[in-house]
Amino acid sequence: MDNLSDALKKLKITTTDSTADSLEGCLDCLLQALAQNNTETSEKIQKSGVLQVFASLLTPQSSCTAKVANIIAEVARNEFMRNPCVDAGLIPPLVQLLNCKDQEVLLQTGRALGNICYDSHEGRNAVDHAGGAHIVVDHIRSLCNKTDPASEKLLTVFCGMLMNYSNENDTLQSQLINMGVIPTLVKLLGIHCQNAALTEMCLVAFGNLAELESSKEQFAYTNIAEELVKLFKKQIEHDKKEMIFEVLAPLAENDVIKLQLVEAGLVECLLEIVQKTVDSDKEDDVAELKTASDLMVLLLLGDESMQKLFEGGKGSVFQRVLSWIPSNSHQLQLAGALAIANFARNDGNCIHMVDNGIVQKLMDLLDRHVEDGNVTVQHAALSALRNLAIPVVNKAKMLSAGVAEAVLKFLRSEMPPVQFKLLGTLRMLIDAQAEAAEQLGKNAKLVERLVEWCEAKDHAGVMGESNRLLSALIRHSKSKDVIRTIVQSGGIKHLVTMATSEHVIMQNEALVALALIAALELVTAEKDLENAQLVQILHRLLSDDRSAPEIKYNSMVLICALIGSEPLQKEVQSMAFLEVVSKLRSHENKTVAQQASLTEQRLAVES
């Protein structure tokens, strides 16, 4: 350490009057001390004020330049040294050195800049300001095709420098993307796939950049899918596969890249991983199983990639995914159900799957999760059933298979995601199915639970779906018994509130249901309609210029039905409806204008 103190003193006076030899000796002493105890030596270097001296030693002409840059790279491995390096003015001369031809100088300069940028806002800003990234990208381009060890080492350092420079910084990542770094790095990966260190650096850089939306468009124009799948097939170690997965996941969010990955054979790799890891309880295998099956589901979110894998329901991938559903692994059950939900995104696929027995598999899966079941599996299986119930021809088949009964077993669930999917599935099933709507609408337990969920203000989705199902039970059954059940359970006020929803479709559904109530069971519902202030709400909807034409039309139909009740008729008369309705006779929508004339006649007769 005495030698270190001497070396630091000499360095402070050395720049002006010492020989190159004595300078080299001092620098060697520093490098030796840093190798023995980096942190302590760095502290001494900082206190000595020698950093400022380094700025003047960083010249292309000097034979010591590489050693000085090496020392800076070593001290900058310590977080506390990065800002002092910036403050000492080291960034501009380091960036200038990127223009020299000496490979050792370039290597140490790249290391120094990379280490100063690591997790340092000030370091990155200074490099950005000095234009360092641009020069490094140019170097990577010019070295890209060279496979000699020295060039590959330099490429690894430069990629690492860019990674540290842009990590978790959207602005700097965008800057690199605009410089066209993505095609260059993809090309690099293809040429240097045998070099583990360089490959790893490329993967981390991809992982950084792939999060940005603008990068995915650029990636889609390269052969990244092919290169990553090729690389993935070679990997044996879990950590290496994990690294590639971390790049694949954000890239696979892009539909074009999804298809490219499918065409490059990624699905076969994923299915192989699932097969190898499904029965293992080793931590790495469990993690790989989850990542592979999750990625599989993600690939199915793209319409083209999904249809390619479905292959008219004959595809081997589709068949393999089906086999996951009865599996004993919760992860595979979940992925299988989510995959079915993704395959069920068009009528053709849904009809084929229902005709080929998928519904029974999903009901069996749900049965395994009724008591203290896995919530994510419940949610996924219900999602799949909901999607399958969309085509008209599937509804009756699914109802006769007992789907409604299977779904109702989850009425006790306290989990909003499960409640939401349960409601959506029932609503899809009863669409235009009068008998099923009547059967469910007379189920007092179901209706009571719906009324309870209509008040779930913390869960807007559950609240909205409960209201919609309540309305659907009336609209599709047109049954007096269903209306009486809903009145007895206190559901009327929720339908009236639903008529004020910000969503036109929900307003409309509520108004149609209320019109049926008024036409079929007005006396039973009269008190509840009055207490819920329906007449005032209808007046507001008709007076509001922003109300959609169908809302105005259905509000007038409802008014005509309500005047069959004495107390409600009095309310209508007391609120000057005639005035509002007569204005609507000149409405631009002909159907609204015609209904306004009819309503005006009815109101005039009743008054």
Secondary structure, 3 states (H helix, E strand, C coil): CHHHHHHHHHHHHHHHHCCHHHHHHHHHHHHHHHHHCHHHHHHHHHHHCHHHHHHHHCCCCCCCHHHHHHHHHHHCCCHHHHHHHHHCCCHHHHHHHCCCCCHHHHHHHHHHHHHHHCCCHHHHHHHHHHCHHHHHHHHHHHHCCCCCHHHHHHHHHHHHHHHHHHCCCHHHHHHHHHCCHHHHHHHHHHHCCCCHHHHHHHHHHHHHHCCCHHHHHHHHCCCHHHHHHHHHHHCCCHHHHHHHHHHHHHHCCCHHHHHHHHHCCHHHHHHHHHHHHCCCCCHHHHHHHHHHHHHHHHHCCCHHHHHHHHHHHCCHHHHHHHHHCCCCCHHHHHHHHHHHHHHCCCHHHHHHHHHCCHHHHHHHHHHCCCCCCCHHHHHHHHHHHHHHCCCHHHHHHHHHCCHHHHHHCCCCCCCHHHHHHHHHHHHHHHCCCHHHHHHHHCCHHHHHHHHHHCCCCCCHHHHHHHHHHHHHHHHHHCCHHHHHHHHHCCCHHHHHHHCCCCCHHHHHHHHHHHHHHHHHCHHHHHHHHHHCCHHHHHHHHHHCCCCCHHHHHHHHHHHHHHCCCHHHHHHHHHCCHHHHHHHHHHCCCHHHHHHHHHHHHHHHHHC
